[in-house]
């Protein structure tokens, strides 16, 4: 791609639409049927590992509820996160990648964000990846809310809580109370069918079971790097398919809650990644994931409580890559991880003005195996097996220095097999300027040791990793100041500024040998910026939310990082359509979402122009059936995401305008 000056057409459109919404007057939106004043006191659990209000938390917490998911027609966890402050999502036609405040390095499998489900770790033991696309094994319709806490969180959660923590809280039987069927049809042959059932027993226990099957044939895509007659002139035909199955069950009874999630996904690889033969129908990846998590909360006495968590997981990745050595050969990656872990936590208010919490967590990686081999003729290039142990001890204190000033202090010691022990502090001050306004000063550190893939995957074949030296753990130090304000009349404002300094960043790069990659520690990265979020609602069913983020991410030599936008813009508004009183039917609601991503640099130092995507969703209820109509990329913007090193092209084309219709019926 030739260098181009960034276009401002999309930004002018986004600003004009946002101004149009501001002119509509007082607005209001449902967020799980809570008014804004109650929303600011909404109990969140991710910031400190126990429940507290959003204003009290030593962090700025973003929350998306089940009502938001329905209203804006979100289809995956990636859609949910793309609308949150400070986040953006890239897609390489195989996996979705999360960018945080201008940081999304090529080849990173979301390892720098910790993913929790119901407060329990969900990252796998192979790649430490946080699955957020169709490989996330829980149907988004079964999510009650998603919490995101930005900033370093290792003092609370240990590894992977590097740039933030995502906590997905699932629904239970009390939210369904009976059978429910949902069916979808979408562009590019998209089909989805979900059956769920929930109940609450006379004793108060709740049960939920659900099964989802979805398929999509995908679209054909053009890749200029393969534009030759022998490679179908650069068009990948029938290789963007996506087929997945999701099973979920949960139970809550008293202080005990248990969930089981299982997912299987088969995804085509249209990009010819890892130096493969282009447009071969055998090129694909398979992800299989099973997670079992349990939590038990017990009040020991009025000023002391206990929470115990346990989890077991298994993840398997199988990738088929086609190479012409010659002869034409299918090369297969097989990676398996099995693990089990436990967390024990105590929370005490026995001391005046103090809320103490302390605990221990331990994870045993029972199996971490990676293989790479040619199927025929059979040749093995890699066969590694290991097991690891991860342990952490932590203590936190929430100390009321004065009626309007609270100090938060935390310290965690952690150790993982093959790395040294680490101490990580967290400090925070929360000062109430008034009952609805809090000023927060926050500081924390985090670390991430190299995962099993980064330590062990060494394959001297096309697309393989070679020449990698011993890799050190990467570290980050983050300082943030934030102001949160919830005014009377349904307004909310969040303003924050941050600085993150990364040391020994683990980075992917091209190796000296052609068609090979290497991993090493970069010298350092500095990220700083500011964000503002405004939300207003009135007495009706309308709502406005505007978010703008400015961030600057630079390497040690002052270079702009790859896939690092300087600007992020989010705008959402919704309202209820008005029908004549005699119409006799629900006119429904519409919701519009704008997502703007600033100009980004590719790995070949090209410049991708900024873009603004507009999504429109209409939802209503007809004959006892919930109906949702969605149009995504409404204006049919043509845009691309920067590609990683394993893809020959410098950019990855994204979808144009697509449609979805969804019907949900509860018996």
FILO-751223 format. One record per atom (N, C-alpha, C): y, z, x. Coordinates in steps of 0.1 Angstrom, whole numbers, plus 5000, padded with zeros to 4 digits. Atoms other than C-alpha are relative to their C-alpha. Example, Ala and Ser with C-alpha at 12.3 -4.5 7.8 and 13.67 -1.06 7.14 Angstrom:
2
498850005009
495550785123
501250005009
498950004991
498950715137
501150084992
! end
This chain:
667
498850005008
500050005000
501250005009
498750014992
503549915013
500850134996
499149895003
506150195016
501049964989
499050035011
508350214985
500950124998
499149895004
511350414975
499550064988
500549935012
510450684950
500949954987
499350035013
511250574914
500550124993
499449885008
513450804893
499949974985
500150045014
512650624860
499350114992
500749905007
510050874850
500750144998
499349885001
512251174858
501149994990
498950025010
515151034837
499450014986
500650005013
512750994808
499650154996
500349865003
511451354811
501250094997
498849925003
514951504813
500549974986
499450035013
516051314783
499250064988
500949945010
513051424762
500250154999
499849865000
513551784773
501350044993
498749975006
517251774763
499949984985
500250025014
516251634729
499450124993
500649885006
514051934723
500950124999
499149895000
516752174733
501049994988
499050025011
518952024706
499450044986
500749975013
516452124679
500350144994
499649865005
517752484676
498950105003
500949894997
515752804675
498649954998
501450055000
512052744682
499150125000
501049905000
508852934678
498749945002
501350054998
505252894688
499050114999
501149915001
501953054681
499450025014
500849984988
500253214711
499050114996
501049915006
497153374695
500750084990
499349945011
499553464666
500850125005
499149894995
501653704688
501449955001
498650024997
505453714687
500350025015
499750004986
507153684721
500150145005
499949874995
507954054723
498750065003
501449954998
504254134719
499449935011
500650084989
503353854743
500350065013
499649944987
505354024771
499250135003
500949884998
503154334765
498649974999
501350055000
500054124764
499250065011
500849944990
497254294783
499449895008
500650094990
496254104814
499250085010
500949934992
493454204837
499949955015
500250064987
493653974867
500850055011
499149974989
496554104887
499550125008
500449884994
495154454894
498550044998
501449975003
491554434882
499850104989
500149915012
492354654852
501149954991
499150055010
494254604820
501450065002
498649954999
498054634821
500949894993
499250105006
500954454804
500549905010
499550104991
502354134819
501250045007
498849954993
505654304827
499650105011
500449904990
503854594845
499349955012
500950064989
501654374866
500849975013
499350044987
502554344903
499749865004
500250154999
502453964899
500749944989
499550085011
503853694878
498849924994
501250055006
500953604854
500349894990
499950115010
500653274835
498750024991
501049995009
498553284804
499949884990
500250105010
497153004783
498950054990
500949945010
495353104750
499249894994
500850105008
492752944728
500949924990
499150075009
495552854704
500749885008
499350104991
497352664733
499049885002
501050104997
494052484741
499849914988
500250095012
493652364705
501249924998
498850065004
497252284700
500449885009
499650114991
497752064731
498849925004
501150094998
494351914730
499350005014
500649994986
493052034764
498549974999
501450045000
489751884773
499150075010
500749934989
488852064805
500850115006
499349894993
489852364826
501149945008
499050074992
491752114848
501249974991
498850035009
493952014818
500850134998
499349875002
494752384812
500850035012
499349964988
495752444848
501149915003
498950104997
497852124851
501250044992
498849965007
500252274825
500650135004
499549874996
500752604843
501049995011
499050004990
503652694865
499450005014
500450004986
503252604901
498749925004
501350074998
499952404897
500149854997
500250155004
499052034897
498649965004
501450044999
495751854896
499949865005
500350134995
494451554916
498549974996
501350045005
491351354907
499549885009
500550114991
489251134931
498849924993
501050075008
486950994903
498750075001
501349924999
484251254912
500350144996
499749865002
485951594912
501550024998
498649975001
489251754902
500450115010
499649914990
491251934928
501450064996
498949925005
493852204922
501050025012
498949984990
497252204941
500850124995
499249885003
499152534943
501350005008
498749994993
502852534950
500249905011
499850104990
502852204969
498950005011
501150004990
499552274988
498749954994
501250065004
496552054983
499449915011
500450074988
494951955015
498849914997
501150105002
492551645016
498750075004
501349954996
488851745016
499850144996
500249865004
489452095002
499450014986
500749995013
486952174973
500550124992
499449895007
489352424957
499550135005
500549884994
488252684982
501050115001
498949914998
491652854984
500550074987
499749945012
491652964948
498750074995
501149935005
489353234934
499849984985
500350025014
487753154901
499150114994
500849895007
486553434878
499749964986
500350015014
484853424845
499750144995
500049865005
485353744825
500150105011
499849914989
486453904857
499050005011
501150014990
483353804877
500149875008
499850114991
483453574907
499149884996
500750125004
482453214899
499949895011
500150104989
482953024932
498550015005
501450004995
479552914946
500050045015
500349944987
478053024979
499949895011
500250114991
477852674995
501449955005
498750054997
481352524993
501150094997
499049915005
483152824979
501049934990
499250085009
484452574953
500250064987
499649965013
486252654921
499949874991
500250125008
484852394896
501050004988
499050005010
487652294872
499949884991
500150125007
486651954859
498850004990
501250005009
483551834839
498950075007
501149924993
481452024865
500150144997
499949865004
482752354851
499050024988
501150005009
479752464831
500250074986
499749945013
481552624801
500949914992
499250085009
482952424772
501450064998
498649955001
486752464770
500250064986
499849955013
486452534733
499550154999
500549865000
484652864742
500950095008
499249924992
487552994762
501150074991
499049935008
489753264746
501450005007
498750014992
492453264774
499749985014
500050024985
493053164810
501250075006
498949944993
495053384833
500049955014
499950054986
496453264866
501050095007
499149924991
497953494893
500249935013
499850074988
499653314921
500350105011
499849924989
499953444956
498750065006
501149954992
497653614982
499450124992
500749895007
495053844965
498850065006
501249954993
492553934992
499950154999
500049855000
493654304990
499250054987
500749975012
492154304955
498649944999
501250085003
489454034955
499249955012
500750054988
488553944991
500249865002
499950144996
487853595003
500349914988
499750105009
489053284984
501250034991
498849975007
491953474967
501249975009
499150044989
494153284991
501449964995
498850045006
496753114970
500150044985
499949965014
495853254936
498650034995
501249965007
493253384912
500149954985
500250055013
492053214880
499050094993
501049935008
490353424853
499949944987
500450065013
488653254824
499350104991
500549905009
488053494795
499449924988
500750085010
485453354771
500050074986
500149955014
485153394733
498750074998
501349935004
482453604716
499849974986
500450025014
480753614683
501050034989
498949965010
483753784666
501049884998
499150115002
485753464671
499549894991
500650115008
483253234653
499550054987
500649945013
481353454627
499349894992
500850105007
478953174618
499849875008
500250134993
477852824628
501249915000
498950094999
480352564640
499549875007
500350134994
479952194648
501249935003
498950084995
482351984668
499649875005
500350134995
482251614674
501349935005
498850074995
484551394695
499649855003
500150144995
485051024702
501349975008
498850024991
487350904730
499949865007
499950134993
488350604751
498949995010
501050034989
485950444776
498650054996
501349965004
482950534755
499750145000
500249854999
483550904755
499550054987
500649945012
481351104731
499750155004
500349864997
480951484728
499550064987
500549925012
478951704704
499750145004
500249854997
478952084704
499550074987
500449915010
477052324683
500150155005
499949864996
477952694684
499850094988
500249905010
477053004664
500350145005
499649864996
478453354665
499850094988
500249905010
477853674646
500450145005
499749864997
478854044645
499050084992
501049925008
476054284635
500750124994
499549885007
476554594613
500450115010
499749904990
476554804644
501149975009
498850044992
479454614659
499749915012
500450094989
477554404685
500349864996
499750145003
478654044688
499149915009
500950094993
476453744698
500649864998
499650145001
477353384706
499149915008
500750104992
475353084716
500649864997
499350135001
476552724722
499349905009
500650114992
475252394734
501049884998
499150125000
477452084744
499349895007
500550124993
476451734753
501249905000
498950104999
479151484765
499649895009
500350124992
478951134779
501349915000
499050104999
481450874790
499649895010
500450104991
480850534805
501149975010
498950024991
484250534822
500549865000
499450134999
486450234830
499749945014
500250074987
486149974858
501350025007
498849974992
488550034887
500049905012
499850094989
490049814914
500450085012
499749944987
490049924950
500349895011
499650114992
492049694973
499249995014
500750014987
490149795005
498749934999
501250075001
487049624991
500149874993
499750125007
488649314978
499549885008
500750114994
486149054991
499049944990
500950065009
483848814973
498650075000
501349934999
480749004985
500050144994
499849865005
482149334971
500749994986
499550025013
482949204936
501650014999
498650015000
486549154946
500750134998
499549875001
487149524948
499950084987
500149945014
486249604912
498650085000
501249925003
483749894907
499649994986
500450035014
481849804876
498950104995
500949915006
480150074855
499650125008
500349894990
480350344882
500850124997
499249885003
482850584866
499450084989
500649925011
480350734842
499950155002
500049854999
480151104834
499150054989
500949955011
477251274816
499750155003
500149854998
477051654812
499450074988
500649915009
475251924794
500450145003
499649874998
476552274789
499450104990
500649905009
474752584775
500750135003
499349884998
476452914770
499550104990
500449895009
475453254755
500750125005
499349884996
477253584754
499650114990
500349895008
476653934740
501050115004
499249884998
478954234736
499550114991
500549885008
477754584725
500650125007
499449884994
479754894731
500849965013
499350034987
480854894768
499349895008
500750104993
478354624778
500349864995
499850145003
479054254779
499249925010
500950084992
476753984792
500349854996
499950145003
477153604795
499149925009
500850104993
474953314806
500649864999
499450145001
476352974815
499149915009
500850104992
474352674826
500649864997
499550135001
475652324833
499349905009
500650114992
474251994845
500949884998
499150115001
476451694853
499549895010
500350114992
475751344866
501349915000
498750074999
478851154879
499849885009
499950114992
479150804892
501150005011
499050004990
481050734924
500549865002
499550135000
483150424920
500849975013
499150024989
485250474952
499449955013
500650044988
482650384978
500350115011
499749894991
483350734994
498950015011
500949974989
481750835027
499449885006
500450134993
481650475040
498849944994
501250065007
479050365014
500249854997
499950145006
478250015002
500750014987
499149995012
480749944975
499349944988
500550065012
479749884939
498550004998
501449995001
476149994942
499750104989
500249915011
474850154909
499350125003
500849884996
472750404928
500950115005
499149904995
475850584941
500450104990
499749905010
476250914922
499950145006
500249864997
476451294924
499550074988
500549915011
474651564904
500350145004
499749864999
475851914899
499250084990
500849925009
473552184884
500450155004
499549874997
474952534880
499550104989
500549905009
473552854864
500650135004
499449874997
475453184862
499750104990
500349885009
474553524847
500950115005
499149894997
477253794846
499950114990
500049885008
477354144832
501050105004
499049904997
479954414829
499750124991
500249885008
479554774818
501250095003
498849914998
482654994812
499650134993
500449865005
482155374807
501150105003
499149894998
484755644802
499450135004
500749874995
483555934824
500750124993
499249905007
486356154811
501349944996
498750065005
489856114796
500849945011
499250054989
491356054831
499349935011
500850074991
488555874848
499049904993
500850105006
486755554839
499249935011
500850074990
484055344856
499749864994
500450135003
483354974855
499149945010
501050064991
480254814869
499849854996
500250155003
479754434872
498849965009
501150064993
476654234883
500049864997
500150145003
476153864887
498949945009
501050084994
473453614897
500449864998
499750145001
474053254904
499249905008
500650114993
472552924915
500749874998
499350135000
474252594924
499249905008
500650104992
472652274935
500849874999
499350134999
474351954946
499149905006
500850114995
472551624950
500949885000
499250124999
474451324962
499249885006
500750124995
472950974966
501149905005
499050094994
474950754990
499249885005
500650134996
474050384997
500649945012
499550064988
474350245032
499249885004
500750124995
473449915048
500050025015
500149974986
472350025083
499949885009
500950035011
470649765078
498650075003
500050075014
468349775058
500850094991
499349935010
469949885026
499250134997
500749875001
469150255023
500750104992
499449895007
469750545000
499950135008
500049874992
470850855019
500350114990
499949895010
470651185000
500450135007
499649864997
472551515004
499450094990
500549905009
470751814989
500550145005
499549874996
472552154990
499750104988
500449905010
471352464972
500650145005
499649864997
472852814970
499550094989
500449905010
471453124953
500650135005
499449884996
473253454953
500050114989
499949895010
473553794936
501050105006
499049914996
476254054937
500350114990
499749895009
477554374923
501450055004
498749944998
480954544919
500150134993
499849865006
481654914913
501450045001
498649965000
485055034903
500350124992
499649885007
486655364894
501550004998
498649995003
490055414878
500450144995
499749865003
491755754877
501550014997
498649955003
494955894861
500150155001
500149854999
494156254871
501350055007
498849954993
497256274894
501249954993
498850035007
500656284878
500749885007
499250124996
502555954880
499249905009
500850094993
499655784898
498949944992
501250065006
497055544886
499249945012
500850034989
494455514913
498749924996
501250085002
491655254915
499449985013
500750024988
489055214941
498649944997
501350065003
485755034945
499449935012
500850074989
483154844965
499449884993
500750125005
481754494960
499149945011
501050054990
478754334977
499449874994
500750125005
477253984975
499049965011
501150054991
474053864990
499749854997
500450145002
473653494995
498549985004
501550004998
469853474991
499649875007
500350134994
469653105000
501249915001
499050104998
472152865015
499349895008
500750114993
470452535024
500749874998
499450135000
471752195033
499149905007
500850114994
469751875039
500749874998
499550145001
470651515046
498949915005
501250084996
467951245047
500149864994
500250135006
467250885041
498750004992
501250005008
464750825013
498949915004
501050104996
463050515025
500749895009
501049924994
462250485053
500550145002
499649865000
462250865054
500450055014
499449944988
464551015081
500850124997
499249885003
465951365082
501050025011
498949994991
469351415098
500550155000
499549865001
470051775087
499150084992
500949905008
467952075075
500450145005
499649864996
469752415078
499850094988
500249905010
469052735060
500550135006
499549884996
470753065062
500250104988
499649905011
471653385042
501150085006
498849934996
474853575043
500150134992
499649885007
476153915033
501550015000
498549985002
479753985020
500250144994
499849865005
480954345015
501550035001
498649965000
484354485007
500250144993
499649875005
485954825001
501550004998
498650015002
489354864985
500550124992
499349895007
491855124971
501349954996
498750035005
494955074950
500750124994
499349895006
497655304938
501249944993
498950045008
500155244910
500850134998
499349874999
502855514916
501349984994
498750005007
505755574892
501050095008
499049934991
508555664917
501150054991
499049955009
510955694888
499749944986
500450065013
510955614850
500249855000
499850145000
512255264858
499649935013
500550054988
510555204892
498650045003
501549984997
506855164901
499749935013
500550064987
505355104935
498549974999
501450045000
502054924939
499649985015
500550014986
500054964972
498549984999
501550024999
496554834980
499649975014
500650034987
494354805010
498549974998
501450045001
491054625014
499449975014
500750044988
488554605042
498849924995
501150095003
486054325041
499349945012
500850064989
483354165062
499049904994
501050105004
481253855059
499249975013
500950034989
478253755081
500649895008
499550104990
479353565112
501550025002
498649984998
482953695110
500350155002
499649874998
484854005120
500550074987
499449935011
485954275096
501549984999
498650025002
489454235081
500650104991
499249915008
492054465067
501249924993
498950075007
494454325040
500750094991
499249915009
497254515024
500749924989
499250065010
499254444992
501050114996
498949915004
502654594984
500849944989
499250055011
504754564953
500950104994
499149915007
507754714936
500449934987
499650055013
508454674899
501250084995
498849935005
511954774887
500549954987
499650045013
512954774851
501550014999
498650005002
516554664847
500450054986
500049955014
516054724810
498649994994
501450005005
512954764788
499449864999
500550135002
512654384784
500249925013
499750084988
513554284820
499450085012
500749944988
511554354852
500349915012
499850064987
512454274888
498950045009
501249984992
509454234911
500249955014
500050044986
509254234949
498550025005
501550004997
505654144961
499749955014
500450044987
503954104994
498550025001
501449994998
500354035003
499449915010
500650084991
497953885027
498649964995
501350045004
494653695024
499449935011
500750074989
491953535045
498949924993
501150085004
489253275041
499149965012
500950054989
486353245065
499449874997
500750135003
484652905069
498850024991
501149995008
482152845042
498849935006
501250054994
478552725047
500149855003
499850154998
479552355044
500849985013
499150024989
482252395070
499350055013
500649954988
480052595094
498849915004
501350054996
476752405092
499849854998
500350145003
477152045079
500449925012
499850094988
476851825110
499049894999
500850125002
475551475104
500749895007
499450124992
476151185128
499649874993
500250135007
475950915101
501349964994
498850035006
478650725083
500450104989
499549905009
480850965064
499750145004
500449874997
479351265082
501050085009
499249924993
480951555100
499550015014
500449994986
480851555139
501150065008
499049964990
482651695169
500850124995
499349885005
483552015151
499850125009
500149884992
484352315172
499850124991
500149885008
483852675162
501250034992
498949995009
486052735133
500350154997
499549865003
488153055128
500450014985
499549975014
489053225095
501449964999
498550035002
492353105081
500650124992
499349895005
494953355070
501349964994
498750035006
498053365048
500750134997
499149895003
500953595043
501149954990
499250055010
502953565011
501050114995
499049915005
506253725000
500749944988
499550065013
507653674965
501050104993
499149925009
510553804944
500149934987
500050065013
510553744907
500850094990
499349945011
512653824876
499349954987
500650045013
510953834842
500950074989
499149955011
513053874810
499549944987
500450045013
512053874774
501150054990
498949975008
515153864752
499750014985
500150005015
515553944715
500249864995
499850135006
515353634693
498949905005
501150094996
512253494710
500249925012
499850074987
513253394745
499350075011
500649944988
511453444778
500449915012
499650074988
512653354813
499350075011
500649954987
510853384846
500649925011
499550074988
512553304879
499450075012
500649944988
510853354912
500249915012
500050074987
511053254949
498950065009
501249964992
508253264974
500049945014
500250054987
507353215010
498650035004
501349984996
503853165023
499849945014
500250044986
502853135060
498550005003
501550014998
499353005068
499849985015
500350014986
497753045102
498549965001
501450044997
494552875115
499449924988
500550075011
494352645085
498849915003
501150094997
490952475083
500249874993
499550135004
491652105080
499049895003
500850114997
489651785077
500849895006
499350114993
490551485099
499049895004
500950114995
489151155112
499650045014
500649974987
486851195142
500349885009
499850114991
487250975173
499049894998
501050105003
484050795163
500349944987
499750075013
484650535135
499150054989
500749965012
483550635100
499450145001
500549874999
483050995111
501250094997
498949905003
485051315101
499850125008
500149874993
485751645118
500850104994
499349885005
486951995109
500550085012
499449914989
489252215130
501150084994
498949915005
491852485127
501449945004
498650044997
495452355124
500850115005
499249894994
498252545141
500650094989
499449915010
499952665109
500849914990
499350065011
501652575077
501050104993
499149915007
504752715060
500449944987
499750045014
505352685022
501150094994
499149925007
508452805005
500649934988
499550075012
510052734971
500550104990
499549925011
511352854938
499549944987
500550045013
510252834901
500950064990
499349945012
511952884868
499249954987
500750035012
510252904834
500850054988
499349965012
511952914800
499249974988
500850025012
510352964767
500950064988
499249955011
512052994733
499249974987
500750025013
510653034698
500850074989
499349955011
512053114664
499150064989
500849945011
510653204630
499049904994
501050105006
508752884622
498849995009
501250034992
505852714639
500449915011
499650094989
507852544666
500250085013
500049934987
507952624703
500549905011
499650084988
509652504735
499750085013
500349944986
508552574771
500449905010
499650084989
510152434802
499750075013
500349954987
509052484837
500449905011
499750084988
510452354870
499750085012
500349944987
509252424905
500449915011
499650074988
510652324938
499350065012
500749944989
508552374969
500049905012
500050084988
508552255005
498950055009
501149974992
505352255025
500049925013
499850074987
505552175062
498950055010
500949974989
503052165091
500850065012
499449934988
503752335125
501049915007
499150094994
505552025137
501149954991
499050045010
507751995106
499649884991
500550115009
505651715090
499750044986
500349975014
505351695053
498549994998
501450005002
501851775041
499649894990
500550105009
499651525024
499850064986
500149965014
499651544986
500850124996
499149895002
502551784985
501249964994
498750045007
505151714958
501150105002
498949914999
508551854963
500450064986
499649965014
509151884925
498850004991
501050005011
506951984896
500850034987
499349985013
508151964859
499050014989
500949995012
506352084828
500950024988
499349985012
507752054793
499050004988
500949995011
505952154761
500950034987
499449955013
507152164725
499149964989
500850035012
505452174691
500750044988
499449975013
506352194655
499149964989
500750045012
504952174620
500749894993
499450115008
505451854601
500350064986
499549955013
507251904568
499549904989
500450085011
505651774535
500650054987
499449975013
506951774500
499150124994
500749895006
506052094481
498849964991
501050055010
503951894456
498949925007
501050084993
501951724484
498650054999
501349945002
499051974481
499149995012
500950014988
497851924517
500850055012
499449954988
498552074551
500549885009
499550114992
500851834570
499650015015
500549994986
499651974603
501150025010
499149984989
501252024636
499949905011
500050094989
502251804665
500350085013
499749934987
502451904702
500249895010
499750104989
504051704731
500050085013
500049934987
503451794767
500449895010
499650084989
505251634797
499550075013
500449944987
503751684832
500649905010
499450084990
505951554860
499650055014
500449974986
504751544897
500949915009
499150074991
507151454924
499349915010
500550104990
506751194952
499150085010
501049944991
503751264975
499749905011
500450084988
502751145010
498549995000
501450024998
499350995016
499650035014
500549974987
497151055046
500449895010
499550114991
498350715060
501549995000
498649985000
501950835056
500749904991
499350075010
502650615026
500750094990
499349915009
504850744998
499749954986
500350025014
503650764962
501250044992
498849975008
506550754937
499650114990
500349905010
506951044912
499649944987
500450055013
505551014878
500150114989
500049905011
505851184844
499049954989
501050035010
502851184820
500450074987
499849955013
503351234783
498750004991
501249995008
500551364761
500450054986
499749975013
500751384723
498750044992
501149955008
498451584700
500450034986
499849965014
498351614662
498850064995
501249935005
496151864645
500350044985
499949965014
495551944608
498750054995
501249965006
492952064584
499849924987
500350095011
491351824559
498650044995
501349985007
488551914534
499250115008
500749894993
487652234554
499749965014
500350044986
487552044587
501249995008
498950014991
489852084616
500049865007
499950134995
491051744628
501150005011
499050014989
492751674662
500049865005
499950134995
494051344673
500950015013
499349994987
495151314710
500249865006
499750114992
496951044730
500450055013
499749954987
496951104767
500649895009
499250104993
499350924791
500649904990
499550075011
501150814760
500849875003
499150114996
503550574778
499249915010
500850094992
500650414798
500549985014
499550014986
502050504832
498949965010
501050034990
500250344861
500450085013
499749914988
499950604889
498750025007
501249974992
497550714916
500250135007
500049884992
496651024935
499749975015
500450034986
496451044973
498550035002
501549994997
492850994986
499850095012
500449924989
491051225010
499449905011
500450074988
489651115044
498749924997
501350065002
486151025030
500149874992
499850125008
487650745008
500849905008
499450104991
488550415025
501449964995
498750025006
491450345001
500950125002
499049904998
494650545006
500450084988
499749945013
495050614969
498949984990
501150005010
492850674939
500749974986
499350035013
493950504906
499550094989
500349915011
494150724875
500049924987
500150065013
493650654838
501349964994
498950035008
496150474817
500050074987
500049935013
496650554780
498550014995
501349975006
493550714764
500250074987
500049945013
492650844730
498850094998
501149925004
490551114715
500250054985
500049945014
489651224679
498950105000
500949895000
487951554674
500050064986
500249945013
486451704642
499250135002
500749874998
485352074640
499950064986
500349945013
483652224610
499250135001
500649875000
482752584605
499350024987
500849985012
479952664580
500350144994
! end
